[in-house]
Amino acid sequence: MMKAKLETQITLALAQQSELPDFRRNLQGAFAIAVIETFGDHDYGAIPSDREVQESFDAPGAVVYHLLHEGKKVGGVVLRIDSETHRNSLDLFFVSPEQHNHGIGVAAWNSVEAQYPDTVAWETITPYFEKRNINFYVNKCGFHIVEFFNQHHSAPHMHRPEFENNLPLPEDVGFFRFEKIMKYGGNVYE
């Protein structure tokens, strides 16, 4: 028997500065699940690190939103919006673990796209071991994998010392770069 999916509405609410510490902890808790499932229950410290999360909060063009479902916080997203090129970036995205498999992620991404209709392209990255994320971005949201960062093909902004210091994670945690072209016109690939 096939279960009917309910239409889920997600509202984006700007996070206030005073809410960022809780936002960070909730994000790190959601991210830790895949690391523990993949590499075992060890003390890895916060993933992503406090420094990485803060850098995303402070990046030029950064916008931090809570994801709200019926007024309740069910996740969050950190975007970088470039109002000149309209090539925007999804830096961090999480759905609270107790809300997984309820359509929250897709509904949230649809809300993000609706909020930024002038976007030419979206870009994001995720670790190779995050099969759930890869499925989500490619099969649910229409992104394409366009690059694989690893020990043979690194990106300067991708140096991740916290992974190198928290054994037993592998020395080279590779990352996929995803892109979703929203509009053609001009030189999208600059």
Buried (B, 14 or more C-beta within 10 A) or exposed (E): EEEEEEEBEBBBBEBEEEBBEEBBEBBBBBBBEBBEEBBEEEEBEBBBBBEBBEBBBEBEEBBBBBBBBEEEBBBBBBBBBEEEEBBBBBBBBBBBEEBEEBBBBBBBBBBBBEBBEEBBBBBBBBBBBBEBBBEBBBEEBBBEEEEEBEEEEEEEEBEBEBBEEBEEBBEBBBBBBBBBBBEEEEEBEE
